Amino acid sequence: MFSGQFNNDLPNLKDAVTFSISAENPNGEKGKGAQSIPKENNPASDLGKGWKVSPCSIIKKHSTLTLCDIKSSGIIQHIWVTFDEKFLNFLVLRVYYNDNKNPSIQLPLASFFCNGNGKISKLASSMILVNSKGGMNSYWPIPFEKGCKIEVENAYEEDVTAFFYQISGNLGSLTTPPIYLHTFYNRKRSSPSCPEHVLIEDVKNSGIYAGTYLAWSQLSTGWWGEGEMKFYIDGDKEYPTICGTGVEDYFGGAWSFGEGTYSTAFLGYPEKSDTNDVKKHGLYRFHIMDPIYFRKDLRVTVQTLGWWPDWKKFKGLDDDIASTSYVYLNNTQTFIERKFPLSELYPR
């Protein structure tokens, strides 16, 4: 039976101690911020130690930077990052719990922040906020019992010379068993003969489905969002327990998003763009007020359907979809660590 709460409340911690990890305090230690000594060519060289000396880090090409490696229990409650937009779809985020060798979160960093189309798209929601000019914020609570390590890999052919980040939260004994945040990332191209995209199919656990982000590249003409979101819960086979009525309906819109884009606390359609003759769409829904519980297993899909020209028959679409699912599980489910091929990272 699943137990635990999906929230960001401080009462889950006993004897809490606040921490904040950044390039200016890489271990988040008490009283250890702003300790760097400026070199002669540093902008703070005339001011000395204690000023703005090391606000960002470098991530060498084809290398990995460890943002934090915490060896205790607690909750990460805010993550902020920013970097040059050209690296947007070439950085990979990995999160490990409790000294696990394989990550429980593994996906393009931009997709974690609902920006999977290769161009910064602002949005204002309860869990993810992307502000001018590319300040990316996550308020997903990330509890852990024995430790948490967060890494970012640079898969690009150049160094990221200015990667800014801050990871904040509280350390202390958890008053209830933690539920662990996981992400499930899948990028596939649908086809008219198989007009379906699978978001999740390998969850054998108990937990809460907490959110969806889709980066949808429309390779077909016409209306693209007629398909239904389907949730197969606890043994469902051919038919799901939850079935929506269309893509725009699941994301809180209606009638083909007739009035354009929007971004709200729990759902939104913040991105609609035409680039290189490919129409791109960004959509999110966070199940904060309507969490989806499951006890044994979960499978999630979305159909890729449009209309024939006469608007009388559905047609399967040849579209490219990258999906991110945010799921809290009762225990850690790790994935085989892998290198994302550039075809999976590079914006369509």
Secondary structure as UniProt FT lines:
FT   HELIX           10..12
FT   STRAND          13..22
FT   TURN            23..24
FT   TURN            26..27
FT   TURN            30..31
FT   TURN            40..41
FT   TURN            43..47
FT   TURN            49..50
FT   STRAND          57..59
FT   TURN            61..62
FT   STRAND          63..70
FT   STRAND          74..82
FT   HELIX           85..87
FT   TURN            88..89
FT   STRAND          91..97
FT   TURN            98..99
FT   STRAND          105..108
FT   HELIX           109..112
FT   TURN            113..114
FT   STRAND          123..124
FT   STRAND          128..131
FT   TURN            132..134
FT   STRAND          135..138
FT   STRAND          142..144
FT   STRAND          148..154
FT   STRAND          160..174
FT   STRAND          180..189
FT   TURN            192..193
FT   STRAND          196..204
FT   STRAND          207..218
FT   STRAND          229..233
FT   TURN            234..235
FT   STRAND          242..243
FT   HELIX           247..250
FT   TURN            251..252
FT   HELIX           255..257
FT   TURN            258..259
FT   STRAND          262..263
FT   STRAND          267..275
FT   TURN            276..277
FT   STRAND          278..286
FT   STRAND          292..294
FT   STRAND          297..303
FT   STRAND          305..307
FT   TURN            309..310
FT   STRAND          314..316
FT   STRAND          320..329
FT   HELIX           342..345
//
